[in-house]
Amino acid sequence: MSEQGFSTRAIHAGYEPDPQTGAVNVPIYASSTFAQDGVGGMRNGFEYARTGNPTRRPLEANLAAIEGGAFGRAFSSGMAATDCLLRSVLRPGDHLIIPNDAYGGTFRLIDKVFTEWGIEHTPAPMGDVDAVRAAIRPNTKLVWVETPTNPLLNIGDIEALSAVAHDAGAKIVVDNTFASPYLQQPLALGADVALHSTTKYLGGHSDVVGGALVTDDEELDTKFAFLQNGAGAVPGPFDAYLTMRGIKTLALRMERHSDNAEKIVDLLSGHAAVERVIYPGLASHPGHAVASRQMRRFGGMVSVRLKGGKQAALDFCSRTTIFTLAESLGGVESLIEHPGAMTHASTAGSELEVPEDLVRLSVGIEDAADLLADVEQALG
Ligand SMILES: *Cc1c(COP(=O)(O)O)cnc(C)c1O
């Protein structure tokens, strides 16, 4: 499978034209239950749509193929995938290490829910392998990595962090949402699990919420499958269809996102209103060398700190016209947001609090000249 190129897998893996009708695309099987040929006589393994359904199954095979893994599981959201992973790997009394700038929802789930169930966590900077090693405890069972992180775009060295986790007998998961499997392949670099919010680049059109877990570890996948069915956070067939439809163009979109982001970075870097541009493609970025090694390109996410503090950041967010003020990222359309007041509000007052002069851009695939003009006028 992995001898084929990325886009060939993205477009074909997991599905052959339907033998009966010739349908080139996966049909949306709106059926909650499936007829049996005698008691226990399932056709093609389907009995009830929470357990498995013929639209979701090709998506799961496709997700595995594009991440270069053996097993894929699709969920109703990225957080549902996160919840499944945490409950599959951790038990009361266990400890995990999380990025000190983790996605706000990941931090909230771990801090507010899993702490109550007796699971301890330590935030650590993923860009500092020694700091992560120092945070390991005898009961550390999981190292949670995001790279690039959200919203500060810090880079973690997946290969080195995998070695740290495995030396300690812990598992390592990489939230690969920001890079997408086109730009970065965590399993090939040693990670046990690649996790996605498919809501973002994989879906790619801001029209579906979903999540995914991909692994080569059959024992882990069996646990994922058990909880996927047992807890039931599954995507419906229409969601699975939309996600597959998005994945087909992932490579094209990621190239254009990266092209446009590089141009925005150039503009911001020379602008008088800007304090600092944060983008792993910049030679000045502390993670640039590692990112160059483990990523194909640097993606569509750009963060920027403005001179003039919080008010300047809020003003910038409210003046753009093509960049839409909204949470989320990874869609074809450009979005802008203020992490401190929006996506990362739940980190206020914690170690994970983000700077208030920070603005995050999800650079879309519109015409670069229009995006540049929009940013220029909004900065004033
Ligand atoms: C959005 C996001 C999530 C959560 O995914 P949902 O689909 O919104 O539940 C997790 N991690 C990262 C990095 C994200 O951007």
The ligand as a Gaussian input file, in Angstrom:
#p B3LYP/6-31G(d) Opt

LIG

0 1
 C       -9.728000      21.067000      16.806000
 C       -8.627000      20.299000      17.444000
 C       -8.896000      19.212000      18.283000
 C      -10.313000      18.809000      18.650000
 O      -11.031000      18.337000      17.575000
 P      -12.642000      18.520000      17.385000
 O      -12.881000      17.891000      16.074000
 O      -12.931000      19.979000      17.438000
 O      -13.285000      17.790000      18.521000
 C       -7.814000      18.511000      18.784000
 N       -6.544000      18.874000      18.514000
 C       -6.248000      19.921000      17.737000
 C       -4.822000      20.268000      17.466000
 C       -7.272000      20.675000      17.182000
 O       -6.977000      21.741000      16.416000

